[in-house]
Amino acid sequence: MTAFPNLQVLMDDALMQDERAVYYWTLVGANTGPGGAGHRVHISGYEVWTLGDDGLIAESQGHLDSVAYQRQLECGVEQSPRSRF
């Protein structure tokens, strides 16, 4: 979080698939924190959540295009129309 002080996590969708919840998200922000290069990122991904008997998230498996994310950290992207950074 310190690397992206203006980070926004946008919820794109959430749905149930069998016994799991799937949360689709988009991250937007600029890498302006300590040691950051100041590049903007705009990356989407999703989390597959296994819910416990108490209804809380017992396990979360995250998925994103790590090659695209690394490229954005190095080169940045254009500002997204959905973001306010």
C-alpha positions as CSV (number, residue, x, y, z in Angstrom):
1,M,0.0,0.0,0.0
2,T,2.9,2.4,0.6
3,A,4.1,1.9,-3.0
4,F,0.7,3.0,-4.3
5,P,-0.6,5.7,-2.0
6,N,-3.5,6.6,-4.3
7,L,-4.5,2.9,-5.1
8,Q,-8.1,2.3,-5.9
9,V,-9.6,-1.2,-5.9
10,L,-12.7,-1.2,-8.1
11,M,-15.2,-4.0,-7.8
12,D,-16.1,-5.2,-11.3
13,D,-18.3,-8.1,-10.4
14,A,-19.0,-10.7,-7.7
15,L,-20.8,-14.0,-8.2
16,M,-21.2,-17.4,-6.8
17,Q,-19.8,-20.5,-8.6
18,D,-20.7,-23.7,-6.9
19,E,-19.5,-23.4,-3.3
20,R,-17.1,-20.5,-4.0
21,A,-17.4,-16.8,-4.5
22,V,-15.5,-15.1,-7.3
23,Y,-14.6,-11.4,-6.9
24,Y,-13.5,-9.6,-10.1
25,W,-11.5,-6.4,-9.5
26,T,-9.5,-3.7,-11.2
27,L,-6.6,-1.9,-9.5
28,V,-5.6,1.6,-10.6
29,G,-3.0,3.9,-9.2
30,A,0.4,5.3,-9.5
31,N,3.6,3.8,-8.1
32,T,4.6,7.0,-6.3
33,G,5.5,5.7,-2.9
34,P,9.0,5.1,-1.6
35,G,11.3,3.7,-4.3
36,G,8.5,3.8,-6.9
37,A,9.0,5.0,-10.4
38,G,5.8,7.0,-10.5
39,H,4.2,4.8,-13.3
40,R,0.5,4.3,-13.5
41,V,-1.0,0.8,-13.4
42,H,-4.4,-0.4,-14.5
43,I,-4.7,-4.1,-14.1
44,S,-7.7,-6.5,-13.7
45,G,-7.9,-9.8,-12.0
46,Y,-10.0,-11.9,-9.7
47,E,-10.1,-13.7,-6.4
48,V,-11.7,-17.1,-5.9
49,W,-12.9,-17.3,-2.3
50,T,-13.7,-20.4,-0.3
51,L,-16.1,-19.5,2.4
52,G,-16.0,-21.0,5.9
53,D,-18.9,-22.2,7.9
54,D,-19.1,-18.7,9.5
55,G,-19.6,-17.1,6.1
56,L,-16.2,-15.4,6.2
57,I,-13.4,-15.9,3.6
58,A,-11.4,-19.0,4.7
59,E,-9.2,-19.1,1.6
60,S,-8.5,-16.7,-1.2
61,Q,-6.7,-17.5,-4.5
62,G,-5.7,-14.4,-6.5
63,H,-5.3,-14.3,-10.3
64,L,-3.8,-11.6,-12.5
65,D,-1.6,-11.2,-15.6
66,S,1.7,-10.8,-13.7
67,V,3.6,-10.1,-17.0
68,A,1.3,-7.2,-17.8
69,Y,1.5,-5.9,-14.3
70,Q,5.3,-6.0,-14.3
71,R,5.4,-4.2,-17.7
72,Q,3.1,-1.5,-16.3
73,L,5.4,-1.1,-13.2
74,E,8.3,-0.5,-15.6
75,C,6.6,1.5,-18.3
76,G,3.2,2.7,-17.0
77,V,-0.1,3.0,-18.8
78,E,-2.4,5.8,-19.9
79,Q,-4.7,7.2,-17.2
80,S,-7.9,5.2,-17.0
81,P,-11.2,7.0,-17.5
82,R,-12.6,5.1,-14.5
83,S,-9.9,6.3,-12.1
84,R,-9.5,9.5,-10.3
85,F,-5.7,9.5,-9.9
